[in-house]
Amino acid sequence: MGMKTGEEYLSTLADGRRVYYDGRLVTDASTEPGLRTTALTVAQYYDMQNIPELEDTVTYETPDGDRAHLSFIEPRSIDDLRRRAAAYGVWAEVTGGLMGRAPDYMNACMMALGNTGHIWGMNDDRFARNAYETYLHCRRNDICMTHTFVNPMTDRFTPFAEQEKFVNAGIVDTNDDGVIVTGARMVGTLAPFCEENLSFGAPLGLEGNGDEIYALGFTCKVNHPDLKWICRDKLDPERSHYDRPLTGRFEEMDALAIWEEALIPWEDVFICNDIEPHNLSIPGMKFFQSLGHHVVVKNVAKTRFLFGLAHLMAESSQISQFVNVQDRLGDILMWLHTMESLAIAAVEGAELNPANGLYYANESAIQAALRLYPEVYPASSTTSSSSAAGATCRCPRRPPWRWPSWPSTATTRGSARRARTRSRCSGWRGTSAGPAGAVARSSTSGSSSATPSG
C-alpha cells in the first residue's frame, strides 16, 4: 500500500470499533465532537509526509523499493539516526511539540519491536519471526498504532499471583488458533484515532509462581470484536481556534483497553507464558533509546515554541525590557540550548547494538533529557503565562457576536484613538462595539450587548 494520505487515513476510522465516552458508543472519531479536530490533525500528518518537497527530508526508500516515513528506518549508521531526527523535527515543529503520540512515535517503536528477535525468540523462534513480520506489516501499510504498556493500578504491594485474576490483561487459555486474553491495560493514547494496538511490558519483574499468565506481548486491531476502549474526559470543548488554538488540535485522548475472552492469532503474538523474554522486554528492545529519541526531538520543538510564546507575550505586554523578565526568558533559552545539545549528543554518541547490527540513540543523553524535561516544561509554561500579566483575564474568550470590520487605517495609533473617541461619543452597543470594549463587557455581565470600556 505504501504511505497513506490524510483521506485514506480518515477512511480507516469508521470500522466498527467499540470506543466509549461517557457511557456512549463512539462509532467514528472523525465525526465525534471533541475528537474530530484531532482526527483532522492526524490526517494532516499523513498529508505532510506526501508533500513532494519534503520527500527526501521525511521519507526513505525501503528495501522493498517503496517509500516510508523515516521513523520506520532500521538505523544501520549514525547518519540514519540524523535523518530520522530531522524527520521527527518536521512534524514536531508543525505542532509546536504538543503532539507527543503522533504516528511517527509508534512507527519507531514497531521498528524496535521487530528488531528484538534475539529476545522474543530466545525460547521459541516463531515469536522473533512474528515480531519482524508485524514491523513489516506496519511499515508497508503505514499503520497508525496505539499502545497499552501499563497495567491499571490495583495493589502495588500484593504479588500478581495473589491478586484477583484477569483484572490485568492475562492469558486465559491457548489453542491451535492463538491466545485467549482477558483483562485490562492502558494508557491507549491516540487509541480512538488508530488502527492497531501494541500491548506488552507490564508488569515487569514476574517471578514464575503463577504470574506467568501475565507474560504476554501481542498486537491486535483496535476494532477487535472482543475489545472495548473506555475514554477519559475530553479536553477539547470545541470552542473556536481563537479561544483554544492548541487543545482543539492536539487532544490525543487516552483510553483503557479491556479484552473479554479475546482470541489473538498466533501470528500476532511475540510473548506468551514466558517470563524470561517478558522481563527482558524493555532493556532488550532498548525501549528508552528507541522511543525516547522521538520524545527528546519533540521536546526541543516544544521548548522552542514556549520560548517564542513567552517572548511574544512579554513584548505585547511591554515588559520585555524589565531585567527580571529577561532573566526568566533567559532561563527558557538556556533550557532550549540544553535540550538541543542533548538531542545532538543522543545521535552523535549513538551506540551499536551487536545483537542486531543497528544503531541506537545514546542512552545517557536520552535519560538525561527525559529526566530534565519534567522540570523544564512547567517552569517554561509558568514564565509564558506570567508574561501575559492580566491580559488573560481581560480577554478570556471570543464573544459570540460578530467582530466589526475596522478600516485599514485603524492600525495606526492615531486612527485607533479616533475610533475609540467616536465610540464613546456615539454610545453604540451590540455588534457596533470594538473588540476591547465588547470583551470587557462580556467578561463582567455575560451579555451579548456591550458598551466600550473607554
Secondary structure, DSSP 8 states (H G I E B T S, - for coil): --S--HHHHHTTS-S---EEETTEEES-TTTSTTTHHHHHHHHHHHHHTT-GGGHHHHEEE-TTSSEEEGGG----SHHHHHHHHHHHHHHHHHTTT--TT-HHHHHHHHHHHHT-HHHHTSS-HHHHHHHHHHHHHHHHHT--EEEE-B---S-SSS-GGGS-TTSB-EEEEE-SSEEEEEEEEB--TTGGG-SEEEE---S----SSSGGGG-EEEEEETT-TTEEEEE---S-----TTT-TTTTT-----EEEEEEEEEEEGGGEEEES-HHHHHTHHHHTTHHHHHHHHHHHHHHHHHHHHHHHHHHHHHHTT-TTSHHHHHHHHHHHHHHHHHHHHHHHHHHT-EEETTTTEEE--HHHHHHHHHHHHHHHHHHHHHHHHHTTTHHHHS-S--SS------GGGGSHHHHHHHHHHHHHHT--GGGS-HHHHHHHHHHH--S------
